[in-house]
Amino acid sequence: MTTDQITEDPDDIVDARGATCPGPLMDLIGELRAVETGTIVALLSDNENSTTEVQEWTDQADNEVTALVDKGGYYRIHVKKL
């Protein structure tokens, strides 16, 4: 699920702005492996590929994108660990 609004505060933030792909996704995966089920992690990325890569990975890994917002210059993607 993706939305253009953020309805929940994240438990943690991964700031991957300035990183090239697949860096932002790898940073997100590393953080999600370290947190408990139910945790929401926000990924900040200025790489447009992150929007599709994160969605594809969460579908395969059985996690959930709860928000995807274009903040004008970077994307804020919330992922909930299921």
CORMOLIN-V519275 format. One line per field, one symbol per residue. ss: DSSP state (@ for helix, = for strand, . for the rest). burial: 1 if it has 9 or more other ideal C-beta (glycine too) atoms within 8 Angstrom, else 0. Layout:
BEGIN
ss=???
burial=???
END
This chain:
BEGIN
ss=...........====.......@@@@@@@@@@@@.....======...@@@@@@@@@@@@@..=======....======..
burial=0010000001010101001010111011101100100011111110100110111011000010111110000111111110
END
